[in-house]
């Protein structure tokens, strides 16, 4: 089970940026399997970032 919080959003965003670079380099080299694996990780990471971003919005609204 994986649990994270909004405290880790900067790390998740940095990991996303690095994954995009890995995918781009793999595309340039024609490494299809590497592309597939990292796109799956990217999709998971996008869901995490989106969910945490929504949690962040709720926390801001509750504080205001």
PDB file of N, CA, C, O and CB in Angstrom:
ATOM      1  N   UNK A   1       0.844  -1.174   0.000  1.00  0.00           N
ATOM      2  CA  UNK A   1       0.000   0.000   0.000  1.00  0.00           C
ATOM      3  C   UNK A   1       0.892   1.240   0.000  1.00  0.00           C
ATOM      4  O   UNK A   1       1.867   1.322   0.746  1.00  0.00           O
ATOM      5  CB  UNK A   1      -0.962  -0.003   1.220  1.00  0.00           C
ATOM      6  N   UNK A   2       0.538   2.200  -0.850  1.00  0.00           N
ATOM      7  CA  UNK A   2       1.316   3.430  -0.983  1.00  0.00           C
ATOM      8  C   UNK A   2       0.490   4.592  -0.459  1.00  0.00           C
ATOM      9  O   UNK A   2      -0.639   4.804  -0.903  1.00  0.00           O
ATOM     10  CB  UNK A   2       1.738   3.673  -2.461  1.00  0.00           C
ATOM     11  N   UNK A   3       1.046   5.347   0.484  1.00  0.00           N
ATOM     12  CA  UNK A   3       0.361   6.508   1.037  1.00  0.00           C
ATOM     13  C   UNK A   3       1.305   7.696   0.924  1.00  0.00           C
ATOM     14  O   UNK A   3       2.494   7.592   1.226  1.00  0.00           O
ATOM     15  CB  UNK A   3      -0.078   6.266   2.526  1.00  0.00           C
ATOM     16  N   UNK A   4       0.760   8.823   0.486  1.00  0.00           N
ATOM     17  CA  UNK A   4       1.564  10.035   0.379  1.00  0.00           C
ATOM     18  C   UNK A   4       0.712  11.224   0.790  1.00  0.00           C
ATOM     19  O   UNK A   4      -0.500  11.097   0.963  1.00  0.00           O
ATOM     20  CB  UNK A   4       2.117  10.220  -1.064  1.00  0.00           C
ATOM     21  N   UNK A   5       1.339  12.368   0.944  1.00  0.00           N
ATOM     22  CA  UNK A   5       0.630  13.585   1.345  1.00  0.00           C
ATOM     23  C   UNK A   5       1.065  14.739   0.449  1.00  0.00           C
ATOM     24  O   UNK A   5       1.973  14.603  -0.371  1.00  0.00           O
ATOM     25  CB  UNK A   5       0.897  13.920   2.843  1.00  0.00           C
ATOM     26  N   UNK A   6       0.404  15.863   0.623  1.00  0.00           N
ATOM     27  CA  UNK A   6       0.739  17.052  -0.162  1.00  0.00           C
ATOM     28  C   UNK A   6       2.167  17.539   0.122  1.00  0.00           C
ATOM     29  O   UNK A   6       2.746  18.280  -0.673  1.00  0.00           O
ATOM     30  CB  UNK A   6      -0.262  18.172   0.134  1.00  0.00           C
ATOM     31  N   UNK A   7       2.725  17.118   1.256  1.00  0.00           N
ATOM     32  CA  UNK A   7       4.114  17.496   1.567  1.00  0.00           C
ATOM     33  C   UNK A   7       5.081  17.006   0.492  1.00  0.00           C
ATOM     34  O   UNK A   7       6.157  17.574   0.311  1.00  0.00           O
ATOM     35  CB  UNK A   7       4.529  16.931   2.936  1.00  0.00           C
ATOM     36  N   UNK A   8       4.690  15.943  -0.223  1.00  0.00           N
ATOM     37  CA  UNK A   8       5.573  15.334  -1.212  1.00  0.00           C
ATOM     38  C   UNK A   8       5.276  15.767  -2.645  1.00  0.00           C
ATOM     39  O   UNK A   8       5.880  15.242  -3.580  1.00  0.00           O
ATOM     40  CB  UNK A   8       5.477  13.845  -1.117  1.00  0.00           C
ATOM     41  N   UNK A   9       4.355  16.716  -2.837  1.00  0.00           N
ATOM     42  CA  UNK A   9       4.040  17.178  -4.186  1.00  0.00           C
ATOM     43  C   UNK A   9       5.270  17.648  -4.958  1.00  0.00           C
ATOM     44  O   UNK A   9       5.405  17.306  -6.132  1.00  0.00           O
ATOM     45  CB  UNK A   9       3.035  18.295  -4.118  1.00  0.00           C
ATOM     46  N   UNK A  10       6.171  18.416  -4.351  1.00  0.00           N
ATOM     47  CA  UNK A  10       7.363  18.834  -5.113  1.00  0.00           C
ATOM     48  C   UNK A  10       8.187  17.647  -5.623  1.00  0.00           C
ATOM     49  O   UNK A  10       8.681  17.680  -6.750  1.00  0.00           O
ATOM     50  CB  UNK A  10       8.246  19.725  -4.243  1.00  0.00           C
ATOM     51  N   UNK A  11       8.338  16.602  -4.806  1.00  0.00           N
ATOM     52  CA  UNK A  11       9.091  15.424  -5.225  1.00  0.00           C
ATOM     53  C   UNK A  11       8.359  14.678  -6.336  1.00  0.00           C
ATOM     54  O   UNK A  11       8.984  14.204  -7.285  1.00  0.00           O
ATOM     55  CB  UNK A  11       9.334  14.492  -4.033  1.00  0.00           C
ATOM     56  N   UNK A  12       7.040  14.573  -6.220  1.00  0.00           N
ATOM     57  CA  UNK A  12       6.263  13.894  -7.257  1.00  0.00           C
ATOM     58  C   UNK A  12       6.360  14.663  -8.578  1.00  0.00           C
ATOM     59  O   UNK A  12       6.487  14.056  -9.642  1.00  0.00           O
ATOM     60  CB  UNK A  12       4.782  13.749  -6.822  1.00  0.00           C
ATOM     61  N   UNK A  13       6.302  15.966  -8.511  1.00  0.00           N
ATOM     62  CA  UNK A  13       6.408  16.781  -9.737  1.00  0.00           C
ATOM     63  C   UNK A  13       7.797  16.658 -10.356  1.00  0.00           C
ATOM     64  O   UNK A  13       7.931  16.611 -11.579  1.00  0.00           O
ATOM     65  CB  UNK A  13       6.099  18.265  -9.432  1.00  0.00           C
ATOM     66  N   UNK A  14       8.828  16.605  -9.518  1.00  0.00           N
ATOM     67  CA  UNK A  14      10.191  16.429 -10.024  1.00  0.00           C
ATOM     68  C   UNK A  14      10.342  15.057 -10.673  1.00  0.00           C
ATOM     69  O   UNK A  14      10.951  14.930 -11.736  1.00  0.00           O
ATOM     70  CB  UNK A  14      11.222  16.599  -8.885  1.00  0.00           C
ATOM     71  N   UNK A  15       9.789  14.034 -10.033  1.00  0.00           N
ATOM     72  CA  UNK A  15       9.852  12.686 -10.609  1.00  0.00           C
ATOM     73  C   UNK A  15       9.139  12.657 -11.949  1.00  0.00           C
ATOM     74  O   UNK A  15       9.605  12.000 -12.879  1.00  0.00           O
ATOM     75  CB  UNK A  15       9.232  11.647  -9.649  1.00  0.00           C
ATOM     76  N   UNK A  16       8.008  13.360 -12.066  1.00  0.00           N
ATOM     77  CA  UNK A  16       7.263  13.417 -13.321  1.00  0.00           C
ATOM     78  C   UNK A  16       8.112  14.048 -14.421  1.00  0.00           C
ATOM     79  O   UNK A  16       8.143  13.567 -15.553  1.00  0.00           O
ATOM     80  CB  UNK A  16       5.954  14.206 -13.138  1.00  0.00           C
ATOM     81  N   UNK A  17       8.794  15.125 -14.070  1.00  0.00           N
ATOM     82  CA  UNK A  17       9.666  15.807 -15.036  1.00  0.00           C
ATOM     83  C   UNK A  17      10.777  14.861 -15.516  1.00  0.00           C
ATOM     84  O   UNK A  17      11.083  14.811 -16.707  1.00  0.00           O
ATOM     85  CB  UNK A  17      10.284  17.087 -14.404  1.00  0.00           C
ATOM     86  N   UNK A  18      11.369  14.123 -14.593  1.00  0.00           N
ATOM     87  CA  UNK A  18      12.431  13.180 -14.947  1.00  0.00           C
ATOM     88  C   UNK A  18      11.897  12.037 -15.811  1.00  0.00           C
ATOM     89  O   UNK A  18      12.565  11.598 -16.747  1.00  0.00           O
ATOM     90  CB  UNK A  18      13.085  12.617 -13.679  1.00  0.00           C
ATOM     91  N   UNK A  19      10.698  11.559 -15.497  1.00  0.00           N
ATOM     92  CA  UNK A  19      10.096  10.499 -16.305  1.00  0.00           C
ATOM     93  C   UNK A  19       9.859  10.952 -17.735  1.00  0.00           C
ATOM     94  O   UNK A  19      10.091  10.192 -18.676  1.00  0.00           O
ATOM     95  CB  UNK A  19       8.786  10.041 -15.684  1.00  0.00           C
ATOM     96  N   UNK A  20       9.403  12.172 -17.905  1.00  0.00           N
ATOM     97  CA  UNK A  20       9.180  12.696 -19.253  1.00  0.00           C
ATOM     98  C   UNK A  20      10.486  12.727 -20.045  1.00  0.00           C
ATOM     99  O   UNK A  20      10.491  12.458 -21.246  1.00  0.00           O
ATOM    100  CB  UNK A  20       8.565  14.105 -19.187  1.00  0.00           C
ATOM    101  N   UNK A  21      11.584  13.052 -19.381  1.00  0.00           N
ATOM    102  CA  UNK A  21      12.886  13.058 -20.041  1.00  0.00           C
ATOM    103  C   UNK A  21      13.314  11.641 -20.414  1.00  0.00           C
ATOM    104  O   UNK A  21      13.855  11.417 -21.497  1.00  0.00           O
ATOM    105  CB  UNK A  21      13.940  13.710 -19.137  1.00  0.00           C
ATOM    106  N   UNK A  22      13.073  10.692 -19.520  1.00  0.00           N
ATOM    107  CA  UNK A  22      13.411   9.292 -19.797  1.00  0.00           C
ATOM    108  C   UNK A  22      12.604   8.781 -20.975  1.00  0.00           C
ATOM    109  O   UNK A  22      13.144   8.121 -21.863  1.00  0.00           O
ATOM    110  CB  UNK A  22      13.161   8.410 -18.559  1.00  0.00           C
ATOM    111  N   UNK A  23      11.306   9.083 -20.987  1.00  0.00           N
ATOM    112  CA  UNK A  23      10.440   8.643 -22.080  1.00  0.00           C
ATOM    113  C   UNK A  23      10.890   9.260 -23.398  1.00  0.00           C
ATOM    114  O   UNK A  23      10.945   8.573 -24.418  1.00  0.00           O
ATOM    115  CB  UNK A  23       8.974   9.010 -21.792  1.00  0.00           C
ATOM    116  N   UNK A  24      11.204  10.528 -23.385  1.00  0.00           N
ATOM    117  CA  UNK A  24      11.644  11.210 -24.598  1.00  0.00           C
ATOM    118  C   UNK A  24      12.930  10.586 -25.137  1.00  0.00           C
ATOM    119  O   UNK A  24      13.051  10.357 -26.341  1.00  0.00           O
ATOM    120  CB  UNK A  24      11.853  12.705 -24.325  1.00  0.00           C
ATOM    121  N   UNK A  25      13.884  10.313 -24.260  1.00  0.00           N
ATOM    122  CA  UNK A  25      15.143   9.698 -24.683  1.00  0.00           C
ATOM    123  C   UNK A  25      14.902   8.281 -25.211  1.00  0.00           C
ATOM    124  O   UNK A  25      15.513   7.873 -26.198  1.00  0.00           O
ATOM    125  CB  UNK A  25      16.150   9.669 -23.512  1.00  0.00           C
ATOM    126  N   UNK A  26      14.022   7.540 -24.559  1.00  0.00           N
ATOM    127  CA  UNK A  26      13.707   6.177 -25.004  1.00  0.00           C
ATOM    128  C   UNK A  26      13.024   6.198 -26.370  1.00  0.00           C
ATOM    129  O   UNK A  26      13.274   5.331 -27.208  1.00  0.00           O
ATOM    130  CB  UNK A  26      12.807   5.466 -23.971  1.00  0.00           C
ATOM    131  N   UNK A  27      12.168   7.182 -26.588  1.00  0.00           N
ATOM    132  CA  UNK A  27      11.522   7.321 -27.900  1.00  0.00           C
ATOM    133  C   UNK A  27      12.557   7.582 -28.989  1.00  0.00           C
ATOM    134  O   UNK A  27      12.472   7.032 -30.087  1.00  0.00           O
ATOM    135  CB  UNK A  27      10.485   8.459 -27.875  1.00  0.00           C
ATOM    136  N   UNK A  28      13.529   8.423 -28.674  1.00  0.00           N
ATOM    137  CA  UNK A  28      14.571   8.743 -29.646  1.00  0.00           C
ATOM    138  C   UNK A  28      15.413   7.512 -29.995  1.00  0.00           C
ATOM    139  O   UNK A  28      15.926   7.399 -31.108  1.00  0.00           O
ATOM    140  CB  UNK A  28      15.470   9.854 -29.104  1.00  0.00           C
ATOM    141  N   UNK A  29      15.549   6.591 -29.037  1.00  0.00           N
ATOM    142  CA  UNK A  29      16.340   5.377 -29.262  1.00  0.00           C
ATOM    143  C   UNK A  29      15.491   4.194 -29.702  1.00  0.00           C
ATOM    144  O   UNK A  29      16.017   3.117 -29.983  1.00  0.00           O
ATOM    145  CB  UNK A  29      17.092   5.012 -28.006  1.00  0.00           C
ATOM    146  N   UNK A  30      14.178   4.393 -29.761  1.00  0.00           N
ATOM    147  CA  UNK A  30      13.295   3.314 -30.181  1.00  0.00           C
ATOM    148  C   UNK A  30      13.135   2.202 -29.151  1.00  0.00           C
ATOM    149  O   UNK A  30      12.884   1.053 -29.513  1.00  0.00           O
ATOM    150  CB  UNK A  30      13.800   2.733 -31.447  1.00  0.00           C
ATOM    151  N   UNK A  31      13.274   2.530 -27.899  1.00  0.00           N
ATOM    152  CA  UNK A  31      13.181   1.536 -26.822  1.00  0.00           C
ATOM    153  C   UNK A  31      11.724   1.418 -26.350  1.00  0.00           C
ATOM    154  O   UNK A  31      11.336   1.997 -25.335  1.00  0.00           O
ATOM    155  CB  UNK A  31      14.115   1.923 -25.629  1.00  0.00           C
ATOM    156  N   UNK A  32      10.939   0.662 -27.104  1.00  0.00           N
ATOM    157  CA  UNK A  32       9.500   0.591 -26.892  1.00  0.00           C
ATOM    158  C   UNK A  32       9.121   0.092 -25.504  1.00  0.00           C
ATOM    159  O   UNK A  32       8.230   0.658 -24.870  1.00  0.00           O
ATOM    160  CB  UNK A  32       8.884  -0.297 -27.926  1.00  0.00           C
ATOM    161  N   UNK A  33       9.777  -0.953 -25.022  1.00  0.00           N
ATOM    162  CA  UNK A  33       9.426  -1.512 -23.701  1.00  0.00           C
ATOM    163  C   UNK A  33       9.689  -0.501 -22.598  1.00  0.00           C
ATOM    164  O   UNK A  33       8.883  -0.373 -21.676  1.00  0.00           O
ATOM    165  CB  UNK A  33      10.223  -2.805 -23.425  1.00  0.00           C
ATOM    166  N   UNK A  34      10.783   0.210 -22.674  1.00  0.00           N
ATOM    167  CA  UNK A  34      11.104   1.241 -21.689  1.00  0.00           C
ATOM    168  C   UNK A  34      10.061   2.353 -21.722  1.00  0.00           C
ATOM    169  O   UNK A  34       9.667   2.874 -20.679  1.00  0.00           O
ATOM    170  CB  UNK A  34      12.508   1.818 -21.947  1.00  0.00           C
ATOM    171  N   UNK A  35       9.621   2.707 -22.912  1.00  0.00           N
ATOM    172  CA  UNK A  35       8.574   3.723 -23.069  1.00  0.00           C
ATOM    173  C   UNK A  35       7.287   3.246 -22.395  1.00  0.00           C
ATOM    174  O   UNK A  35       6.672   3.989 -21.630  1.00  0.00           O
ATOM    175  CB  UNK A  35       8.320   4.028 -24.576  1.00  0.00           C
ATOM    176  N   UNK A  36       6.882   2.014 -22.677  1.00  0.00           N
ATOM    177  CA  UNK A  36       5.643   1.468 -22.117  1.00  0.00           C
ATOM    178  C   UNK A  36       5.669   1.441 -20.598  1.00  0.00           C
ATOM    179  O   UNK A  36       4.711   1.853 -19.944  1.00  0.00           O
ATOM    180  CB  UNK A  36       5.400   0.067 -22.647  1.00  0.00           C
ATOM    181  N   UNK A  37       6.762   0.958 -20.045  1.00  0.00           N
ATOM    182  CA  UNK A  37       6.864   0.858 -18.582  1.00  0.00           C
ATOM    183  C   UNK A  37       6.790   2.235 -17.931  1.00  0.00           C
ATOM    184  O   UNK A  37       6.093   2.426 -16.934  1.00  0.00           O
ATOM    185  CB  UNK A  37       8.175   0.158 -18.181  1.00  0.00           C
ATOM    186  N   UNK A  38       7.512   3.187 -18.501  1.00  0.00           N
ATOM    187  CA  UNK A  38       7.546   4.503 -17.892  1.00  0.00           C
ATOM    188  C   UNK A  38       6.270   5.297 -18.129  1.00  0.00           C
ATOM    189  O   UNK A  38       5.932   6.159 -17.318  1.00  0.00           O
ATOM    190  CB  UNK A  38       8.720   5.271 -18.413  1.00  0.00           C
ATOM    191  N   UNK A  39       5.552   5.034 -19.214  1.00  0.00           N
ATOM    192  CA  UNK A  39       4.254   5.680 -19.409  1.00  0.00           C
ATOM    193  C   UNK A  39       3.252   5.200 -18.368  1.00  0.00           C
ATOM    194  O   UNK A  39       2.402   5.968 -17.917  1.00  0.00           O
ATOM    195  CB  UNK A  39       3.722   5.406 -20.824  1.00  0.00           C
ATOM    196  N   UNK A  40       3.351   3.935 -17.989  1.00  0.00           N
ATOM    197  CA  UNK A  40       2.477   3.413 -16.940  1.00  0.00           C
ATOM    198  C   UNK A  40       2.790   4.106 -15.609  1.00  0.00           C
ATOM    199  O   UNK A  40       1.877   4.513 -14.889  1.00  0.00           O
ATOM    200  CB  UNK A  40       2.639   1.872 -16.806  1.00  0.00           C
ATOM    201  N   UNK A  41       4.053   4.237 -15.291  1.00  0.00           N
ATOM    202  CA  UNK A  41       4.460   4.926 -14.069  1.00  0.00           C
ATOM    203  C   UNK A  41       4.007   6.388 -14.130  1.00  0.00           C
ATOM    204  O   UNK A  41       3.538   6.940 -13.135  1.00  0.00           O
ATOM    205  CB  UNK A  41       6.001   4.835 -13.871  1.00  0.00           C
ATOM    206  N   UNK A  42       4.152   7.004 -15.301  1.00  0.00           N
ATOM    207  CA  UNK A  42       3.735   8.396 -15.478  1.00  0.00           C
ATOM    208  C   UNK A  42       2.230   8.555 -15.228  1.00  0.00           C
ATOM    209  O   UNK A  42       1.804   9.510 -14.579  1.00  0.00           O
ATOM    210  CB  UNK A  42       4.092   8.884 -16.895  1.00  0.00           C
ATOM    211  N   UNK A  43       1.433   7.622 -15.745  1.00  0.00           N
ATOM    212  CA  UNK A  43      -0.010   7.677 -15.515  1.00  0.00           C
ATOM    213  C   UNK A  43      -0.346   7.587 -14.033  1.00  0.00           C
ATOM    214  O   UNK A  43      -1.204   8.319 -13.539  1.00  0.00           O
ATOM    215  CB  UNK A  43      -0.707   6.555 -16.272  1.00  0.00           C
ATOM    216  N   UNK A  44       0.331   6.691 -13.328  1.00  0.00           N
ATOM    217  CA  UNK A  44       0.122   6.561 -11.884  1.00  0.00           C
ATOM    218  C   UNK A  44       0.515   7.841 -11.161  1.00  0.00           C
ATOM    219  O   UNK A  44      -0.198   8.311 -10.275  1.00  0.00           O
ATOM    220  CB  UNK A  44       0.923   5.377 -11.328  1.00  0.00           C
ATOM    221  N   UNK A  45       1.637   8.389 -11.544  1.00  0.00           N
ATOM    222  CA  UNK A  45       2.122   9.611 -10.925  1.00  0.00           C
ATOM    223  C   UNK A  45       1.184  10.782 -11.206  1.00  0.00           C
ATOM    224  O   UNK A  45       0.934  11.600 -10.321  1.00  0.00           O
ATOM    225  CB  UNK A  45       3.528   9.931 -11.422  1.00  0.00           C
ATOM    226  N   UNK A  46       0.667  10.869 -12.421  1.00  0.00           N
ATOM    227  CA  UNK A  46      -0.298  11.927 -12.746  1.00  0.00           C
ATOM    228  C   UNK A  46      -1.537  11.828 -11.864  1.00  0.00           C
ATOM    229  O   UNK A  46      -2.061  12.846 -11.410  1.00  0.00           O
ATOM    230  CB  UNK A  46      -0.701  11.850 -14.227  1.00  0.00           C
ATOM    231  N   UNK A  47      -2.005  10.607 -11.619  1.00  0.00           N
ATOM    232  CA  UNK A  47      -3.175  10.426 -10.742  1.00  0.00           C
ATOM    233  C   UNK A  47      -2.860  10.870  -9.316  1.00  0.00           C
ATOM    234  O   UNK A  47      -3.690  11.504  -8.664  1.00  0.00           O
ATOM    235  CB  UNK A  47      -3.633   8.951 -10.745  1.00  0.00           C
ATOM    236  N   UNK A  48      -1.678  10.542  -8.838  1.00  0.00           N
ATOM    237  CA  UNK A  48      -1.271  10.947  -7.492  1.00  0.00           C
ATOM    238  C   UNK A  48      -1.208  12.464  -7.393  1.00  0.00           C
ATOM    239  O   UNK A  48      -1.737  13.051  -6.449  1.00  0.00           O
ATOM    240  CB  UNK A  48       0.093  10.330  -7.126  1.00  0.00           C
ATOM    241  N   UNK A  49      -0.557  13.102  -8.369  1.00  0.00           N
ATOM    242  CA  UNK A  49      -0.413  14.559  -8.357  1.00  0.00           C
ATOM    243  C   UNK A  49      -1.785  15.230  -8.417  1.00  0.00           C
ATOM    244  O   UNK A  49      -2.034  16.198  -7.697  1.00  0.00           O
ATOM    245  CB  UNK A  49       0.466  15.030  -9.539  1.00  0.00           C
ATOM    246  N   UNK A  50      -2.666  14.726  -9.264  1.00  0.00           N
ATOM    247  CA  UNK A  50      -4.008  15.290  -9.380  1.00  0.00           C
ATOM    248  C   UNK A  50      -4.763  15.152  -8.060  1.00  0.00           C
ATOM    249  O   UNK A  50      -5.375  16.113  -7.593  1.00  0.00           O
ATOM    250  CB  UNK A  50      -4.786  14.602 -10.516  1.00  0.00           C
ATOM    251  N   UNK A  51      -4.723  13.974  -7.463  1.00  0.00           N
ATOM    252  CA  UNK A  51      -5.433  13.748  -6.201  1.00  0.00           C
ATOM    253  C   UNK A  51      -4.876  14.630  -5.090  1.00  0.00           C
ATOM    254  O   UNK A  51      -5.636  15.214  -4.318  1.00  0.00           O
ATOM    255  CB  UNK A  51      -5.345  12.274  -5.794  1.00  0.00           C
ATOM    256  N   UNK A  52      -3.565  14.726  -5.007  1.00  0.00           N
ATOM    257  CA  UNK A  52      -2.963  15.559  -3.972  1.00  0.00           C
ATOM    258  C   UNK A  52      -3.253  17.035  -4.219  1.00  0.00           C
ATOM    259  O   UNK A  52      -3.437  17.802  -3.274  1.00  0.00           O
ATOM    260  CB  UNK A  52      -1.453  15.322  -3.910  1.00  0.00           C
ATOM    261  N   UNK A  53      -3.294  17.429  -5.475  1.00  0.00           N
ATOM    262  CA  UNK A  53      -3.633  18.819  -5.804  1.00  0.00           C
ATOM    263  C   UNK A  53      -5.037  19.156  -5.358  1.00  0.00           C
ATOM    264  O   UNK A  53      -5.291  20.267  -4.892  1.00  0.00           O
ATOM    265  CB  UNK A  53      -3.493  19.068  -7.302  1.00  0.00           C
ATOM    266  N   UNK A  54      -5.968  18.198  -5.495  1.00  0.00           N
ATOM    267  CA  UNK A  54      -7.341  18.407  -5.042  1.00  0.00           C
ATOM    268  C   UNK A  54      -7.382  18.478  -3.524  1.00  0.00           C
ATOM    269  O   UNK A  54      -8.116  19.293  -2.965  1.00  0.00           O
ATOM    270  CB  UNK A  54      -8.264  17.284  -5.554  1.00  0.00           C
ATOM    271  N   UNK A  55      -6.597  17.630  -2.841  1.00  0.00           N
ATOM    272  CA  UNK A  55      -6.526  17.680  -1.385  1.00  0.00           C
ATOM    273  C   UNK A  55      -5.975  19.015  -0.925  1.00  0.00           C
ATOM    274  O   UNK A  55      -6.437  19.579   0.067  1.00  0.00           O
ATOM    275  CB  UNK A  55      -5.663  16.538  -0.846  1.00  0.00           C
ATOM    276  N   UNK A  56      -4.983  19.519  -1.652  1.00  0.00           N
ATOM    277  CA  UNK A  56      -4.379  20.815  -1.336  1.00  0.00           C
ATOM    278  C   UNK A  56      -5.411  21.921  -1.463  1.00  0.00           C
ATOM    279  O   UNK A  56      -5.447  22.828  -0.631  1.00  0.00           O
ATOM    280  CB  UNK A  56      -3.178  21.099  -2.256  1.00  0.00           C
ATOM    281  N   UNK A  57      -6.259  21.863  -2.500  1.00  0.00           N
ATOM    282  CA  UNK A  57      -7.310  22.860  -2.690  1.00  0.00           C
ATOM    283  C   UNK A  57      -8.319  22.824  -1.552  1.00  0.00           C
ATOM    284  O   UNK A  57      -8.778  23.872  -1.099  1.00  0.00           O
ATOM    285  CB  UNK A  57      -8.018  22.637  -4.021  1.00  0.00           C
ATOM    286  N   UNK A  58      -8.672  21.620  -1.081  1.00  0.00           N
ATOM    287  CA  UNK A  58      -9.623  21.473   0.018  1.00  0.00           C
ATOM    288  C   UNK A  58      -9.041  22.051   1.297  1.00  0.00           C
ATOM    289  O   UNK A  58      -9.733  22.756   2.032  1.00  0.00           O
ATOM    290  CB  UNK A  58      -9.998  19.996   0.222  1.00  0.00           C
ATOM    291  N   UNK A  59      -7.782  21.760   1.567  1.00  0.00           N
ATOM    292  CA  UNK A  59      -7.125  22.278   2.755  1.00  0.00           C
ATOM    293  C   UNK A  59      -7.078  23.796   2.729  1.00  0.00           C
ATOM    294  O   UNK A  59      -7.302  24.440   3.754  1.00  0.00           O
ATOM    295  CB  UNK A  59      -5.719  21.709   2.878  1.00  0.00           C
ATOM    296  N   UNK A  60      -6.789  24.375   1.573  1.00  0.00           N
ATOM    297  CA  UNK A  60      -6.740  25.845   1.443  1.00  0.00           C
ATOM    298  C   UNK A  60      -8.122  26.440   1.682  1.00  0.00           C
ATOM    299  O   UNK A  60      -8.246  27.474   2.339  1.00  0.00           O
ATOM    300  CB  UNK A  60      -6.216  26.260   0.040  1.00  0.00           C
ATOM    301  N   UNK A  61      -9.153  25.800   1.158  1.00  0.00           N
ATOM    302  CA  UNK A  61     -10.519  26.293   1.344  1.00  0.00           C
ATOM    303  C   UNK A  61     -10.926  26.195   2.816  1.00  0.00           C
ATOM    304  O   UNK A  61     -11.588  27.093   3.338  1.00  0.00           O
ATOM    305  CB  UNK A  61     -11.509  25.499   0.459  1.00  0.00           C
ATOM    306  N   UNK A  62     -10.536  25.119   3.479  1.00  0.00           N
ATOM    307  CA  UNK A  62     -10.863  24.953   4.896  1.00  0.00           C
ATOM    308  C   UNK A  62     -10.152  25.997   5.760  1.00  0.00           C
ATOM    309  O   UNK A  62     -10.695  26.454   6.766  1.00  0.00           O
ATOM    310  CB  UNK A  62     -10.487  23.544   5.365  1.00  0.00           C
ATOM    311  N   UNK A  63      -8.942  26.368   5.361  1.00  0.00           N
ATOM    312  CA  UNK A  63      -8.176  27.361   6.117  1.00  0.00           C
ATOM    313  C   UNK A  63      -8.710  28.767   5.912  1.00  0.00           C
ATOM    314  O   UNK A  63      -8.529  29.632   6.769  1.00  0.00           O
ATOM    315  CB  UNK A  63      -6.714  27.309   5.722  1.00  0.00           C
ATOM    316  N   UNK A  64      -9.369  29.004   4.780  1.00  0.00           N
ATOM    317  CA  UNK A  64      -9.838  30.350   4.424  1.00  0.00           C
ATOM    318  C   UNK A  64     -11.148  30.624   4.959  1.00  0.00           C
ATOM    319  O   UNK A  64     -11.685  31.712   4.750  1.00  0.00           O
ATOM    320  CB  UNK A  64      -9.871  30.548   2.979  1.00  0.00           C
TER     321      UNK A  64
END
